[in-house]
Amino acid sequence: MLKPQVVVQNSHCEQTLVLLNKPFIHGNGGSVNSLLSVSLTRPLTLVVPNKKTKRHGVSSSPGKSIKASLFSPKKKTTTKIVASVTVQRVTPKLWKFELSERLQDRLDKLDDLLGLTSFSLELVSAEKDPATGKARTVKGFPKRDGLNVFSNEVKYEAKFDVPKDFGEVGAIIVENDYEREIFIQDILLQDLPSGPRFLSFSCNSWVQSKRDVPASQHKRIFFSEKSYLPSQTPSGIKELRKVELENLRGDGKGERKPYERIYDYDVYNDLGEPDNKKTDLVRPVLGGKEYPYPRRCRTGRPHTKTDKLTESRSSDFYVPRDEEFAEVKSNNFSLKTVYSLVNGVIPMLREALIDDDFPYFTAIDVLYDEGIKIPPATKGDIKEVIKNVNARIYKAVSDLDDFLQFELPPTMDKDKFFWFRDEEFGRQTLAGLNPCCIELVKEWPLESKLDPAIYGPKESKITTKLVEQLITAYGYNNINEALKDKKLFMLDYHDVLLPYVSKVRQLKGRTLYGSRTLFFLTPSGTLLPLAIELTRPPMDGKPQWKEVYTPISNWHSTDLWLWRLAKAHVLAHDSGVHQLISHWLRTHCAVEPYIIASNRQLSAIHPIYRLLKPHFRYTMEINALARQKLINADGVIESAFVPGKYSIELSSVIYGKQWQFDLQALPADLINRGMAVEDKNGEHGLKLTIEDYPYANDGLLVWNSIKEWVTDYVNHYYPSSSEVESDEELQAWWTEIRTVGHADKKDSPGWPDLKTQQDLIDIVTNMAWTASGHHAAVNFGQYAYAGYFPNRPTITRTVMPSEEKEYNPTAWKNFKNSPEDALLKCLPTQFQAGQTVAVLDVLSTHSPDEEYLGDKMEPSWGSDPVIVDAFQRFNKRMKEIEHTINDRNDDENLKNRHGAGILAYELLKPFSKEGVTNMGIPYSISI
């Protein structure tokens, strides 16, 4: 890349000094170019050609002349500032190999080797120059510091002659002349003339090559670590603040390019493939009146030929460039691992495992004890892809025999029969994978709210008489006494699933019921399952069918095996609700609009943007990957969970009926489910209905720690409510979240006003908890609790034998002859089980570069001593929570987290090492 000539002329002599193109530059403006003879007896005039000139440490505007006397130096009015820049150039991914990328990478490194400058820095003063009314700028061209040009992390240095009255540096503008994009980690300014001697700019952002982007995007703006409300923005960077937000919003037109950093909204219209010859790949558009849903990031891809409302699918789903995984995560973890999973492990499992029943329960143990032999016929490329998956499951036994062998889940390791025990069934509703659906029974008798003309009689068959018979042994002869003492609890999936029963039953190899499960709170504080009700609506010319099963009303073997089958159905329902609602909808899906709005409406120097930024890390990338491989038509979720092709549609229905912003806050959620009541004298201002509720007990510790941190932070930047109300960026952000990001719920209850500091504290704490504590509680225990799939089957394939009894006597006879075989036929097939266990292993894994809640301080927080002190208190609290949870798990009186064969509840312990650990709270939804 050639640089324009710079000619120094002496207007009184015939001799000139010429700098050749692409000089080897040393020092601040020095050169090893040959010098023609030059007279040094008169002042020199530096004439810059019309084409903009670039040299190390020198910048001139077109046509400007600068005179300097070599023998009559004036008083020095400038000072030297040194900028140290850390750059990470991307390494082309081997599994997405492109020769052109690697050639460009070599060209860039050759430039470095030759000492050629290929990107520029422009310092911008925080305040405008009073004389000109404009911000001052000084431009420089860094050169490489060091000789190892083939290192991916590169240090550069630039020197600037800065006027002594330049003032504080408020921003740096970067232009990239390399062949490829570069990742700027940070810029450190040293020897500043005023204020602190050092000023750090934590960039952590991609800067695109000028060859790849329009001229309007050539300049990247980075602000200092100091945060400002809009009204407090220094005059010199006010316009840059506006320009940067405008660039991030885009114009809502055209297809997004991979290098862009544009945040915009769209509906979920890219899950189906109507152009595919498989007609069952058509999926409805989620987002709108019929199927309300949060919005996703707009990609702008063309619509399909068959359906003009559906967006076509490409191999790469756009996310703004800075939302993509860092290389350590991309190369070592999620993208590569999920890629290997979908393109290697699952195809191999199709070859190695039959899509049929396990012949007996001990055959299930082969997955963990012996492993699955990779078929010799498996293609070499697939075999190599498999090796890239989590090393936990790949076992190379010999050159000829390779296996996939799953780790034994810790629950199974502690008690091989844990999944069979009813008390463990009850315990996991409070301390398992989905502890946020259990609720207090508040109304009696139980009734459906669905239309009886469509779904049949609304009355439940769990009657007062039946319940009173079941609870007599615990000193309750009257159900009203039990209700008054808050002893009855329920998992209620009746009304949300019943409308989908007839649809799901038309799918091959799966069935569905509406279900209710009733529990009794024992004196020891544990939940005892009392009854399960399964309902089928009127269909196929048959009337509504419903039946109640109990584990303790009759100790006959037939009743016990029917109970075990009914429990398998309920666990499949709970698994589906967990994955689709508690996990996907309430965390991944609901948070994406927060991220989009934050980038569109809050400047990078806004204190609330900087507070929330770590809670949004990698979420958009993992969500795009989910749309591409997991929740799409015929994807992993549809094939592995009982609602099948209706899985994400079901999450839309529940979003429309149940989701409220305020109920995502842990205290409000507990109160709404009847699991707590407000109590000013109680710890955390609440009194739990079940004292030994591990998810709630540990979760409230984390919630309150987050809230204290957010309170300290918000009150520092907003001393009064007037600052909150007058912050135009903040108000636009909250309005956009409500009316655009969650547009289908904009008129629903649960949206707080944003007028006071407390309003802002509550809103931000809600978002931070959802992305950190809530997600950790429902995600990182997936392998521990569902890795042995009979404990949490994701699919049930056969109806209850008692439903078939009237019209299929043979099925009833077969059940009685071999009830174990009936249960195995009901559970997932060998392939379904292997696929699900492999997926859950990946989803439960912490990345090597995971960032844990309260562990490390963001650079921008470290620029303010008040915030530093607040964060240190936050960090101390999180470490104390670790010790508190350890103590609770050692307490023999807490039966839901301690006992023989019981897995300690550690999902809300803040910190963890990498891998599958069953603990650790990342700041964000990063997997």
N, C-alpha and C positions, 0 to 999 in steps of 0.2 A: 504494500500500500504506500504509494508515493506521497511525500509531503511537498507542498509548494516551495519554490525558492524564496530565500530571504536575501536581499541585496542591501549591503551597507554602502552608501555613497558619500564621498567627500565632495561637497559642491565647489570646493576651491582647488581641487587637484584632479589630475587625470587618472589617478590610480583608484581602484575600488576593491572592496573585500566581498567575496562571494561565498555563501554557504551552499554546498551542493545538496541535491535531493537526498532524502533519507539519511541524514548525518548520523554518525556514531556520537551520541551525546554523553558527555561526562560532566558531572557537577551541575551547577545551575546555569545552563545556557552555554557552557563551554563546548568546543567541538574539536575533533581531530582532523577536520577537513584541511586541505592545503590552503594556505593563505597567500593570496597574491600580494605583491608589495603594496604598502599603504602608507600614506603620510599621516603621522600622528601629531602634526604641529597645529592643526586646526580642529575646531569642533566638528563632530560627525553628525550626520543625519541618517537615522534608520528609516528607510522607506519600505513600507509593507505593501506588497501587491494587493490588488482588489480582492483576490481570492484569499479567504481567511487563512492565516498562518498559524501553525502549531509548532511550538518547540518546548522542550522541557523547561518549565518554570517561567515561560514568557507567553503573554497573550496580548494581541493588539487588535484593535478594531480596524475595519477596512479603510484604507486611505489615510490613516493617521500617521503623522511624523513625530518622532520623539528626538529632541536634540539633547546632547549631553557633552559637556566639556571634559576632556580627559585630564586636563591639568588645572581646572578650577572647580573642584568638587564642592557642591553645596552641602549644607547641613543635612544630615541623613534624616529623612522623614518616614522611613519604612523600617520594618522589622521582619526577620525571617521566621516563617512558620513551617514546620515539618509535618507532613501528613504520611502516616503509615497505614497502608491498605492491605487487608487480608482478603485474598480472592481464592475462591474454589471453583476451578473449571470442571464442568460436568464430564464424567467418564461415560462414553457411549455404552449403553447396556448391551451385554453380550447376547441376551435373549431377545433383543430388539436391534440386532446389528444392522447398521447402515454404513456402507463404505464411505460415503461422502462425509458423514459426521467425523469419522476417524481421520480422514484426510484434512478436514478443516482444523481438527484438534492439533494435528502435527504442524500445520502452518502457523497457528497461534504460538506454539511453543518455539518454533523457529524464530519468530519475531522477538520473543523474549531472549533467546540465545544471542541474537544479534544486537540486543540492546535497543530495539525499536519500540517507541511508545505507541500503545494501541488503545488507550482509553484516557479520558480527561476528567479532571475534577474542577469544579467551579465553586469557590466559597462564596456564600451569600451572607451579607451582614444582616443581623436580626433587626436592626433599626435602619430607617432610611437616612440618607445623607441630607441634613437640613438645607444644604446649599442647592442641591439638585432635586430634592423631593423623590429620589429613587434609591433603591437598595444598592449598596456597593457590591461589586463582584471582583474576584481575582481568580484567574484560571491557571491551572498547571497541568503538566503531563507526567504522570508517574513513570518511573522505570523500575525494573525488577531489582530487588534487593537479594542477591545471592545467585548461585550458579546452577542449582538443581532445577532446571527448567522443566523437567519431566515429572515433578511432584504436582499432585492435584491441588495442594494448598500452596499458594504463592504469595510472597510478601513483596509489596511495592512501596516505593517512597517517592514523594514529591516535595519540592521546596518552593515556597511562595514568598515573594516580597510584598508584604502587606502594609498599607499605611498604618501608622501608629494609632490614628484615630478611627480605624476601621470599626472598632467596637466588637461586640460578641458575634460569633458566627452562628447564624440561626438555621442554615440549611446548606447542603452540598448537592450540586447537580452533577450527575455522572453521565458521560457519553461513551459508548462502547464501539471502538473501531476494529475490534477483533473479528475474525471470521465467524465465531460462534458466541453464544451467550456465555456470560460469566456470572458466578454467584459471589456477590460481595458480602462477606461476613461482617466486617466492621471497618471503620475508619477512625484512626486516632490522631487528633491534632495536638502537636506539642509546641511549647515555647510561645504560647499565646500572649499578645501584648497587654491584654486586660483580662480581669477575672482570673479564674483558675488557670494554671499553666497547661493543664491537659483538658481536652474535650473529646468525649467518645461519641461516635455515631454507630449504634448497633443496627446494621442494615438487614442482614439475613434475607436477602432478596436477589432475584435474578434480574440482570440487566441485559437486554437483548442487543444483538449486533445491529448496528444501523443499516446493515444490508438486508435485514429481515423484516424491518418494521417501517411503517410510514414515517415521514419526516416529523409529523406531529408527536410521535412517540420516541423520538431520539433521546430526549432528555429525561432522565430519571431523577426524581427529587427525594432526598433523604433529609429528615429533620433531626435536630439534636435530641438528646434524651430528656430535655426539659419539657414538661407537659403544660399545655395552656388551654383554658376555656376559650371559645371563639372570641369573646369580648376582650380577652387579655392578650391576644396574639400580637406580638411585636409588629410594627408597621412594615418592616422589610420583608416579612414572610407571609403577610396576610393574603396577598394575591396567590402565592404559591400554594397556600393551604386550599384555596378554592379550586385552583387548577388541578391539583392532584385528585381531589374528590370528583371533579368532572371527568377526568380521565378514567377513573375506576367505574363510573356509572355507565359509560358508553352511550350509544344512541339507540340501543334496542333493535338494531338492524343487522342483517347478514349473519353468516355462520361464523362462530367464534373460532379463532385460530389458536393453536397450542401455546403460542408465545404470549398471548394477551393476558391482561390482568383486569378483565371487565367482569363486574358482578351485576347480574340481572336475574329476573324471575321467570319461571315458566311452570306449567302444570306437569304432572307425571304422565306424559303421553308417549313415553319411549320404552315401555315395558313389554309391549306386544310386538309381533311381527306379522301383520296382516298380509304382506306380500309373500310370506312363506307358504309353500304348498300345504303344510300341515294346518288345517283349518282351525285347530284348537289353540293356535298361538295368538289369536286375536284377544286383546285385553282392553277393557274400558279405560278411558282417560280419567285419571284421578285428579280432581281439582275442579270445582264448579258446583252447581246446585245439586246435581244428581249424586255425585260422589265427592263430597267435600274432602279436602286434603291440604296439608301444608304445601308451600311451593318449593321447587328445587331451583338449582342454578340453570339459567337459560344457556342452551348450546347453539340454537339457530340452525340446526341441521334441516335439510329438506324433508318434506312430508312423504309418506309412502304413496305408492301409486294407487293402492287399493282403498286406503282410508286417508282422506285429507286432514283428519284431525290427529293422526298418529305420526310421530316423528320417526324417521328412519334411524336405524342403529348402525353405528360404525365400530371399528375395533377399539378405538380410543375415545373415551367420553371426555369432553372438555371440562376442565376445572381451571380457574384462574391460576396462572403459573406459580404464584407463591403459595398456593394451597397444596401443591404436590408434595409427596413424601421427599424428605431429605435422602441423599444417596445411601446413608447407612441403613435407613429403614427400607428403602426401595430395593437395594441389592440383597440385604440380609434377611428381610422379613416379609412384610405383608404383600406387596405387589407380586414379588417373585414367588412367595409361598402360595398365595391363592392361585396365581397363574399355574404353578406346578400342581396344585390340588385339582383344579378344574381340568387341566389339559393332560395330566399325567396320572395322578392317583385314581381319580374316579373312572377314567376309561380302563385302567388296569383292573380295578375292582369289578367292572362289568365282565371282564374276561375270567377273573379268578373265582368270583362268587356267583352262585346261581340266584336268580330272583325268585326264590321260593323259601319255604319255611326252614328253620333250623330243625333238624330231626329230633333233638333232645336238648335240654338246658345245658348240659355239660359241653355240648358242641359250641355254645356261645363263648366258652372260656378259651377256645382255640385262638380267638382274636388277640388275646392277651398273653396266653401261655406259650403258644407255638408260633403264631403268626400266620400270615397268608403268603404262600409261595407265589412269587411273581412268575406268571407263566413264561416258559422259554420262548413262546411265540411272540411275546410282547416286543414291539418294535424298539429298536435301539434308541431312537430319539425320545420316545415316551419314557423309556427306562432312565435316560439321562435327566429328563424333566423331573421324574419322581425323586431323584437324588437331591434335588433342590428344595424339596419340601422339608418341613421341620425334621431334624435329624432324630427326634424322639421315635419316629415310627419307621425309619428306614434301617434295615439290618442287612448288611452284606455278610452272609455266612461263608461263602466261598466264591470263587470265580464263576461257578455254575449256578449256585443257588442264592438268590436274593429274596428277602422277605419284607413284608410290611407287618410289623408287630406293634400293637398298641400298648402303651404303658397301662398298668393296672391302676384304675382311678383310686384315689386315697380312701374313698368311702368303702369300696370293695375290699381294699387292702386291710382295713380295720375290722370289717365284719362281712364275710362272704354272703350272709343272708340278710343284710341290712334292708335290701329292697323289698323283702317279703313281709317285713314287720309293719303292722298297722300304726304302732306308736311312732315309727320313723316317718310314715306317711303324714301323720299329723304334725310332727316336729318340723318337717321341711316346709310346711306352709308358713312357719315363723322364722326359720333359720336356714332355708334352702335357696334354691335358684330363683324362685318367684315368690318372694315374701311380701309382695305389695298388692295382692289380690284378696287375701283373707279379710272378711268383714264381719262385724257384729250383726247378729239378727236383731233388727229393730222393729219389724212388723210381723204380726202373726194373725191368722194363718198365712202361709206362703201362697202367693198367687202370681200368675203370669200377667204381664201388662200387654201382651200381644192380643191381636184380634181373635177371639174364640171362633168366629165364623171361618177363619182360615186355618188356625193352628189347633183348634179343638178346645175342650174345657180348660179353663184357666186355673182350676184348683189343683194344688199339689197333693200327691198321695202320701207325703210325709205328714201324717196327721198328729193331732194333739195326743190321741190315745197311744199311738206308736211311740212317740217321743217320751211320754211319761213312763211307759213300760221300760224304756232303755235307761232312764236317769234315776230310777228309784233306788238303785244300788248306791247312789251317791247322795242320798238324803233328800232328794227332791221328788215329791209326789204330785206337784202341781207345776205345769209348764210356766204359768205366770210368775211364779217365784224364781224360776231359772232365768226367765227373761229379765226380771227386775234386778237380779244379781249379776247380770251380764255373763251368763254361762254358755250361751249358744252362739256359735260362729258358723260361717258358711263360705264356701266357694260357689259362686252363683254364675254359671255359664249357660243358664237355661235360655233366656230370651235373646242373647246375642248369637247363639249357635243354631237355635231351632229353625229360623228362616233359611238356613243353608243345608239342612239335613237332606232334603230331597235332591238338591243340586249335587252335593258331594256324593251321594249314593249312586249317582249316574256315572261317576268316575270309576275306572277300573281299579280294583284292589284296595278300596278303602270305604269306610262307613263313618257315620256321625250320628250323635244324639244331642239334644239339649240336656244339660245336666245340672244338678244341685248336689252339693255334698255338705252334710251337716256335721259339726263337731261340738263336743262338750268339753268345757274347761275343767279339768280335774283339780282336786285340792293341791296336787304337786305342781300345778302351773303348766301342765302339758295338755295338748289337745287330743282328745279321744275321738276317732271317727265313729259317728253313730249310724249314719244312713247315706246312701247314694240313690238319687232318683234319676233315671234315664227316660227321656221322652222322645218319641217319634211322632211327627205331626201326621195328619191324614194324608195319605199318598197312595197311588196305585190302586185306588178303589178300596183301600182299607181305612178304617177309622183310626183316630189317635190311639197310640199305644204308649203306656208308661208303666214303669215298675220301680219298686223300691227294694233295695238290697241292704242288709245289715250284717255286721260281722259277729254280733253277740246275741241276737234274738233266738237263734236256733243253732246248736252246734252240730247239726247234721252235715255230712261231707258235701252233699249237693249244694246246700246253702253257702258253705264256705267257698267252694270253687266258683259259684256264681258271684260272690262278693269279690273274689280276686279278679275275675273278668271285668266286673263293673269298675273296679279300681283302675284297671289298665285303661279303660275308656276315659275315665276322668283325668288320669295322668296325661293321656294324649291331648285332651282338651286343654289342660293347664300348660302343657308344653307349647301348644300352638299359640295360646294367649300370651304366654311369656315371650316367645320369640317375636311375634307380630306386633304386640301392644306394649308390654312392659319394656321390651328391648328396642325394637326397631322404631315404632311410632313415637314413644314418649321420649326417646333420647335422639337417635340419629336423625329421624325425619323432622321432629319438632324443632330441633336446634338449627338446622340449615338456614331457615329464614333469619334467625338471629345473626348468623355470620354474614349473610348477604347484606342485610340492612346496616350492620356495623361498618362494613367496608364502604358502603355507598354514602352513608350519612355522617359518620364520625371520622374526623381527620385522624391520621396516624399520630398526631400529637395531642389528641384529645385524651384526657386522663381516663375516661371510662373505656375508650377503645383499648388503651394499654392495660387496663385492669382485666378486661375480658379476653384479650388476645391469646394468652396461653390456654384458655378453655376451649378455643376453637381450632387448635392445631390438628391438622390432618383430617378433620371430620368431612370436609367436602370431598376429599380424595377417596376416603373409604366409602362414602355414600355413592359416589360415581361408580366405584368398583362393584358395589352391591347392585346397582341398577344394571350393570353390565353382566354380572355373573351369578348373582345370588337371588335377587327378588324378581328377576325377569321371567317372562313366559317360559315354562319348562326348565327353569333354573333350579338351583339347589334347594331353595326353600319350598318351591311348589312340589318338587319330587320327594321331599323328605318329611313334610308336615301334613297333617290330616286334612286341612281345607283344600289342599291341592291348588288348582288353577284359580280358586277363589280367595287365596291367602291374603294378597295385598288389598283386594276389594273389601274383604272383611275388616281389615285395619281401617279402611276409609269409613265404613259404617260406624265403627266404634269411635273413631275420631269425631264424627258428626254428632253422635249421641252423648259422648262422655267427656271428651277432652275439654279442659278449661285451664287457662294459664295459671291461675292462682292455686289450683289443686296439684300443680307439679311441685309446689313447696312441700317438704316432708311434713312439717307440723299440720298444715292444712289437709294433706292427704290422709294422715292418721285420723284426724278429727272427722273427716268426711266418711271414712270407713267405719267409724265408731270404735277405732282402736285406741283412741285417746280423747280426753276432754281437757279444756283449758283449766289451768289451776295456777294461780299467781304464786302460790307457795310451793308448787312442785318444781322439781328440777327441769330446766328448760321451759318453765311456764306451762307444763303439761303433766297430766297424770295418765299413765298408760293403763288401758283396760286389762291387758295381760302384762304383768310386771316383768316376766322373763320372755321378752320379745327381742331376740338378738339383733335383728335388722333395725328395729326402731331404737333400741337402746344405743347401739353403736352409731347408727345413722344420725341421731340427734346430737351426739358428741361432735361429729364431723360438721353437721349443719350449723351448729352454734359457733364452731370455730371459724367457719367460712364467714358467717354473718358478722362476727366481731371484726374480722379482717376487713370486710367490705365497709363496715360502719366507720372504722378508723380512716379508711381511704377516702370515702365519700365526704365525710365531714371535714377533712383537710382541704379538699378542693372546692367544696360548696359550704361555706360558713353559714349561709342562710338559705331559706326557701326561694328567695327572689332570684338567686343565681341559677337554681334549677329551672324555674319557669322561664327565665329570659335566655336560656341556652338554646339557640335556634337549632344547632346540630343535634342536641339531645332530644329535643321535642320532635324533630323530623324523623329521627331514628325510631322512637317509640311509636309514632303514628304509622310509619311504614311497616313495622313489624305487625301491627294489629290489622291494618287495612290492606296490605299487599302480601306480606309474607304468610300471614294466616287469614287471608281475605275471606275465606268461607266461614270463619268464626268471628268476624269483626263485630257483629251485633250480638254475640253471645255474652252471657255474664262471665265474670272472672277476670276482666281486664282492669287493673287498677289505674287510677289517674296518676299522672306524673307531675306533681306540683310541689312536693316537699322532699327534703333529704331522705326521710323515712320511706317515701314511695320509691325513690331510686334505690335505696338499700335493699328493700324487699324484692324489687324486680331483678337486680343484679345477683343477689344471693340465690334467687330461684334459678336463674340461668346457670350460675356456677355450680350449684348442687346437681342439677340435671346432667350436666356434662361430666361431672367428676364422680361424686358419691353414688348417685342413682345408677349411672351406667356401670360403675365398678361392681355394684351389688348384684346386678342382673347379668353381667357378662363374664367375669373372670372365674366364676365357679361352674361354668358350663361343662367342662370336662369332668370335674370332680363329682358332680351330681348326675350328669346325663351321659357320661362316658361309658358307664355300664347301662346300656339302653333299657333293660327291663325295669329299672328304677324310674325312668321317665321316657316311655315309648313316645315317639313322635307321630306314629300312625297306628290306627287300629283297622284291621282288614275284614273282620267278620262281625256280624251282629250278635247280640246276646242269644245264647241257646234258648232261653225262655221266651224270646220274641219269636223264634222260629218254631217253637213247640207245636203250635196249632196247625200250621200249614206245611211244616217240614219235619215230620216225626223222626226221620232218619238222622237229621242233625242232632236232635235231642238225645237220641239213642247213642250216637257217636260220642257226644259230650260225656255222657254218664260212663261209657266204656273206657274213655281215655281223656279225663279233664285236662291233664298236662298237655296233651297234644292239641286240645282246643285252645288253650292259652297261647301256645307257640304259633298256631295258625292265626291268632288274633294280632300278635306282635309283628313288628316289621320283618320283612324278608332279610335274607343274608346280605344281599346287596344294599338294601335300604339302610340296614344297621351299620354296615361297614362305611358307607358314604357319610352317614350322619356322625359317626364317631370321628372320622377324619376331619370333617368340617369343624366340629366342636373343639377338637384339639387345636386347630389353628386359631379359632376365635378366642380361645382362653389364654393365648400366649402374649406375654409382655415383650415388646421390642427392646433391643439393646439400648436404644436412645430414648427410652420412655422418660417422661418428665412427670414426677409425682407431686401431688398436691402439697404445697407448703414446703417443698424440699429446697429448691433453688430460686433465687430472686431474679426477676426480670431486670435487664440492664436499666430500663427507664425508671423502675422503682428505686434503684440504687442511687439515682441522681438527687434524691430529696431525703435529707436526714430524718424527717418526720415519718416518711413512708418506710424508710429502712428500719426504724425502731418498731413500727407497727408490724412489718413482715417478720422481724425476729421474734416478736411475741407469737405470731401465727405459727412459725416454724416450731417454737417451743411447745405450743399446744398440741400440734400434730404428733410430736414425739411422745408427749404425755399420753395421748390417745392410744398409741401403740402399747404402752405399759398397762394402761387401764384394760384394754381388750385382753391382754395376756392374763391379767389377774382374774378377769371375769371367766375366762375359759378354764381356769384352775379351780373355780368355785364349785364345790360339789352340790351346793344348794340350787344351782342354776341348771336344771335338768335338760333344758333345750340346747345347751351348748357343752355339757360335760356329762360323761358317763361311759360305761363299757361299750366299746365299738362305735362311739359317736365322734364324728368329725368336728373338731373345734370350729367355731364360727370366726373366720379371719378375713372375710371378704372386704371388710371396711377398715382393715389395718392399712394405714396410709402408704407404707413403703414396701418395696419388693425388689428382688433381683430379677433378671430377665428370665423368660421361659414361662412354663405353666406352674404357677406357685399357689393359686387359690387365695391370693391376697394382693394388696396394692391398689391405690387410687390414683390413676393418672389425672392430670388436669383436664384432659379432653377425651373425647370419643375418638380414639386413635385406632380402633380395630372393631 
